[in-house]
Amino acid sequence: MRFLIILVMLAVVGAGVVEWGAAAWDAPGLPAPSGNETVVMIKPHTRTHDIAAMFEKKGLIKSGLLFELDLRLRGLTGQLKAGEYAIPNRASLSAIAGILTSGKSIQHKLTAAEGLTSEMIWKLVQADKVLVGDAGPVPEEGTLLPETYLFTRGETRTGLLAQMAAAQQKFLRARWEARAANLPFKSMTEAVTLASIVEKETALPAERPHIAGLFINRLKVGMRLQSDPTIIYGLTRGYPLGRGIRASEIEGATPFNTYVIAGLPPTPIANPGKDAIAAVLNPQETDDLFFVATGKGGHVFSATISEHARNVAAFRAVERAAARQVQESERIAAPDVALPEASAPILPSANHAKAHRRRVRH
């Protein structure tokens, strides 16, 4: 009889312990030591005991031993995944276990903007403090797809660059298969080369198909592309020039200067985005051969040299009006200071593709 009473008492105590354990498992946890969450890093092959002890040491749970016991009783020890996790304020033991078994590590991001050169993107990757390992050699120009890339702590720099290259190839192959007929280039590399020029010529996505169609027209009739960004790339490999382009540089022979060379440059001059690649492979149908800045952020297009000359004149008038406004504002700010007259703008030759940058004579 006494033995039976002891068994009943043990059963009652056991049931109470189980009920208490279940309540503790789902009860709100401790407040975060600072802020609304605590970031923890669990390295691969870390033992359950060490994980529980780390959580107790960081002030996220009251008892590492109880947490470890709960994990073992619930068969979760083999499901804990390495990674970097954000543990919310007052997370319960159940919530913490769910985070660790889900494997949903914190996502970091790196943005490679459209129009950056491969060296510029390589430097961004090399400087990122979350990525690991050396970035390796600079990828070939124009082989990376500009986008925002998500990654977890521990991702390698070479791995992220390889992901960018694979993303470009995937997008490019799909678009290449659906490209328009009778394009004046034979390879995907040539398409990317033209797309890189289109990318650098305008910041307006809506203009890219039109500019792509215009450049394709030029290639078809054997007209030089005459693109300013190709001059700059030949001088600085894509870094800002920091001044206007000199007349001597327009005429200066580099492998990339499309005012001098016929056809496309030997390589892309940047990494074009999806819109620029799509524009080149499916360009707008147009008769236009010329374009010039409007002075208001976009461009105006024309099919004839006479029409282009009128557009250039209109742009120069906008330039002169803007210069007068600057002079007037400076005169009002400092009325006792004599200001020199604005120098007359230098008109480009009639066959220049654009006139949106003032040339500085050498």
C-alpha positions in Angstrom: 0.0 0.0 0.0 2.8 2.4 1.0 4.5 1.6 -2.4 1.4 2.5 -4.3 1.0 5.8 -2.4 4.6 6.6 -3.3 4.0 5.8 -7.0 0.9 8.1 -7.0 2.8 10.9 -5.4 5.6 10.6 -7.9 3.1 10.6 -10.7 1.5 13.8 -9.3 4.9 15.4 -8.9 6.0 14.3 -12.4 2.8 15.7 -13.9 3.4 19.0 -12.1 6.9 19.2 -13.4 5.7 18.5 -17.0 3.0 21.1 -16.7 5.5 23.6 -15.2 8.0 22.8 -17.9 5.4 23.3 -20.6 4.4 26.7 -19.1 8.1 27.8 -18.8 8.7 26.7 -22.4 6.1 29.1 -23.8 6.4 31.9 -21.2 7.7 35.3 -22.2 11.5 35.4 -21.8 13.9 38.0 -20.5 14.2 41.5 -21.8 17.0 42.1 -24.3 20.2 43.4 -22.6 20.0 46.4 -25.0 17.6 47.4 -27.8 14.8 45.3 -29.1 16.9 42.2 -30.1 20.2 40.5 -29.4 22.4 39.2 -32.2 24.0 35.8 -31.6 26.4 33.8 -33.8 26.4 30.0 -33.7 29.4 28.5 -35.4 29.1 25.2 -37.2 29.4 22.1 -35.0 28.7 24.0 -31.7 27.4 21.6 -29.0 23.9 22.0 -27.6 25.3 22.5 -24.1 27.6 25.3 -25.3 24.7 27.0 -27.2 22.5 26.9 -24.1 25.4 28.2 -21.9 26.0 31.1 -24.4 22.4 32.1 -24.3 22.4 32.2 -20.5 25.7 34.2 -20.5 24.2 36.8 -22.9 21.2 37.2 -20.6 18.6 35.8 -23.0 17.4 32.9 -20.8 17.4 32.3 -17.1 18.8 28.7 -17.1 21.0 27.2 -19.8 20.6 23.8 -18.2 16.8 24.0 -18.3 16.9 25.1 -22.0 19.3 22.3 -22.9 17.1 19.8 -21.1 14.0 21.1 -22.9 15.7 20.8 -26.3 16.8 17.2 -25.5 13.4 16.1 -24.3 11.7 17.6 -27.4 14.2 16.0 -29.7 15.4 19.3 -31.1 19.2 19.0 -30.5 19.9 17.6 -33.9 17.9 20.3 -35.6 19.8 23.4 -34.4 21.5 25.1 -37.2 24.6 27.3 -37.3 24.2 30.9 -38.3 23.7 34.5 -37.2 20.4 35.1 -35.5 18.5 38.0 -34.1 16.7 37.0 -30.9 13.7 39.3 -30.2 13.1 41.0 -26.8 11.4 38.7 -24.3 11.5 35.7 -26.7 10.3 32.5 -25.0 12.3 29.3 -25.0 9.9 27.9 -27.6 10.5 31.0 -29.8 14.2 30.8 -29.5 14.2 27.1 -30.4 12.1 27.9 -33.4 14.6 30.5 -34.6 17.5 28.2 -34.2 15.9 25.2 -35.9 14.5 27.3 -38.8 18.0 28.3 -40.0 16.8 31.8 -41.0 20.0 33.7 -40.4 20.3 37.4 -40.6 20.4 38.6 -44.1 23.1 41.2 -45.0 23.1 43.0 -48.3 25.4 44.6 -50.8 24.2 46.9 -53.6 26.2 47.1 -56.8 24.7 50.0 -58.7 24.1 50.0 -62.5 27.0 51.5 -64.4 29.8 50.7 -62.0 32.9 49.1 -63.4 34.0 45.6 -62.4 36.8 47.1 -60.4 34.4 49.4 -58.5 32.2 46.5 -57.6 35.2 44.4 -56.6 36.3 47.2 -54.2 32.8 47.2 -52.6 33.0 43.4 -52.1 36.6 43.6 -50.8 35.6 46.3 -48.3 32.5 44.6 -46.9 33.2 43.6 -43.3 30.7 40.7 -43.2 32.1 38.8 -46.1 35.1 36.6 -45.6 38.2 35.7 -47.6 39.9 37.6 -50.3 38.0 38.8 -53.3 40.5 37.3 -55.8 41.2 38.9 -59.1 39.0 41.7 -60.5 36.4 40.1 -62.8 36.4 41.0 -66.5 34.7 44.2 -67.4 31.0 43.9 -67.9 30.6 40.4 -66.5 28.6 41.2 -63.3 24.9 42.0 -62.9 24.3 45.1 -60.9 21.7 44.4 -58.2 21.2 44.2 -54.4 22.5 40.9 -53.2 21.5 39.3 -49.9 23.9 37.0 -48.0 24.5 35.6 -44.6 27.6 36.0 -42.4 30.3 33.7 -43.5 29.7 34.1 -47.3 32.9 34.4 -49.2 33.8 37.4 -51.3 34.7 35.2 -54.2 31.4 33.4 -53.8 29.4 36.7 -54.0 31.3 37.8 -57.1 30.6 34.4 -58.7 26.9 34.9 -57.8 26.9 38.3 -59.6 28.5 36.7 -62.7 26.1 33.8 -62.7 23.1 36.2 -62.3 24.3 38.1 -65.4 24.7 35.0 -67.5 21.3 33.7 -66.6 19.5 37.0 -67.4 21.6 37.6 -70.5 21.0 34.1 -72.0 17.2 34.4 -71.5 17.2 37.8 -73.2 19.5 36.7 -75.9 17.2 33.9 -77.0 14.3 36.5 -77.3 16.4 39.2 -79.0 15.1 41.2 -82.0 16.2 40.2 -85.5 19.0 41.8 -87.5 20.9 43.3 -84.6 24.4 44.5 -85.6 26.4 42.3 -83.2 27.2 38.6 -83.2 27.8 37.8 -79.5 26.4 38.4 -76.1 29.7 40.1 -75.2 29.1 42.7 -77.9 25.5 43.2 -76.7 26.8 43.9 -73.2 29.4 46.3 -74.6 26.7 48.4 -76.3 24.5 48.0 -73.2 27.2 49.5 -71.1 27.4 52.5 -73.3 23.6 52.9 -73.2 23.8 52.6 -69.4 26.3 55.4 -69.1 24.5 57.7 -71.6 21.3 58.2 -69.6 19.9 57.8 -66.1 16.3 57.6 -67.4 15.1 54.0 -67.9 12.5 55.2 -70.4 15.1 56.6 -72.7 17.3 53.5 -72.9 15.4 51.7 -75.7 15.4 54.8 -77.8 19.2 55.4 -77.3 19.8 51.8 -77.9 17.9 52.0 -81.2 19.8 55.1 -82.2 23.2 53.5 -81.6 22.1 50.4 -83.5 21.2 52.6 -86.4 24.7 54.1 -86.3 26.3 50.7 -86.2 24.2 49.6 -89.2 25.2 52.6 -91.4 28.8 52.6 -90.3 28.6 55.8 -88.3 30.8 56.2 -85.3 29.0 56.0 -81.9 30.6 59.2 -80.6 29.8 58.5 -77.0 31.5 60.7 -74.3 31.6 57.9 -71.7 33.9 55.9 -73.9 36.3 58.8 -73.9 36.3 58.9 -70.1 36.7 55.1 -69.8 39.8 55.3 -72.1 41.2 57.9 -69.8 40.3 56.8 -66.3 38.8 53.3 -66.7 35.4 54.6 -65.7 36.3 56.8 -62.7 34.9 60.4 -62.8 37.0 62.7 -64.9 36.3 65.6 -62.5 36.2 68.2 -65.3 34.9 68.7 -68.9 36.3 66.7 -71.7 39.0 68.5 -73.6 39.0 68.9 -77.4 42.3 67.0 -77.6 40.7 64.1 -75.7 37.8 64.0 -78.1 40.3 63.5 -80.9 42.7 61.4 -78.8 43.2 57.8 -79.9 42.4 55.2 -77.3 41.0 51.7 -77.9 37.7 52.9 -76.3 37.2 56.4 -77.8 34.2 56.0 -80.2 34.8 59.4 -81.6 38.0 57.9 -83.1 37.3 54.1 -83.5 34.7 52.6 -85.7 32.1 50.2 -84.2 32.2 49.0 -80.6 35.0 49.3 -78.1 37.0 46.1 -77.4 35.2 45.5 -74.1 32.3 46.9 -72.1 32.9 50.2 -70.3 30.8 49.3 -67.2 28.4 46.7 -65.9 25.0 47.5 -67.4 21.8 46.8 -65.5 18.9 44.7 -66.7 17.1 47.6 -68.3 20.1 48.6 -70.5 20.7 44.9 -71.6 17.0 44.5 -72.4 17.0 47.8 -74.4 19.9 46.7 -76.6 18.5 43.3 -77.3 15.0 44.7 -78.1 15.6 48.3 -79.0 13.0 50.9 -80.0 12.5 51.1 -83.7 13.5 54.6 -84.8 15.1 56.5 -87.7 17.0 58.8 -85.3 20.8 59.1 -85.5 21.4 62.1 -83.1 20.5 63.1 -79.6 21.3 66.0 -77.4 20.5 66.9 -73.8 17.5 69.1 -73.1 19.1 70.7 -70.1 16.2 69.4 -68.0 17.4 65.8 -67.3 16.5 64.1 -70.6 17.4 64.1 -74.2 15.8 65.2 -77.5 16.3 63.0 -80.6 16.6 63.7 -84.3 17.0 61.8 -87.6 18.8 64.6 -89.6 21.8 66.8 -89.1 19.8 70.0 -89.6 17.3 69.0 -87.0 20.1 68.1 -84.7 21.7 71.5 -85.2 18.5 73.2 -84.1 18.3 71.0 -81.0 21.9 71.8 -80.2 21.2 75.5 -80.5 18.2 75.1 -78.2 20.3 73.4 -75.6 23.0 76.1 -75.8 20.3 78.7 -75.2 19.2 76.8 -72.1 22.9 76.7 -71.0 23.3 80.5 -71.5 20.0 81.2 -69.6 21.3 79.0 -66.7 24.6 80.8 -66.7 22.9 84.2 -66.5 20.8 83.1 -63.6 23.9 82.0 -61.7 25.6 85.3 -62.5 22.5 87.3 -61.4 22.2 85.3 -58.1 25.9 85.9 -57.4 25.6 89.6 -58.3 22.7 90.0 -55.8 24.7 88.1 -53.1 27.8 90.3 -53.7 26.7 93.5 -55.5 30.0 95.3 -55.1 32.0 92.5 -56.9 32.4 92.8 -60.6 31.8 89.5 -62.4 33.3 88.6 -65.7 31.0 87.8 -68.6 30.3 84.1 -69.3 32.5 82.7 -71.9 30.7 81.6 -75.1 30.1 77.9 -75.2 32.1 75.8 -77.7 29.8 74.2 -80.2 30.6 70.6 -81.3 31.0 69.7 -84.9 27.7 69.0 -86.7 28.1 65.2 -86.7 28.6 64.9 -82.9 26.1 62.7 -81.3 25.5 65.0 -78.3 26.3 68.4 -76.9 25.3 68.0 -73.3 28.8 68.5 -71.9 30.8 71.6 -72.4 34.2 70.9 -74.1 37.3 72.6 -72.6 39.9 73.4 -75.2 43.3 72.0 -74.5 
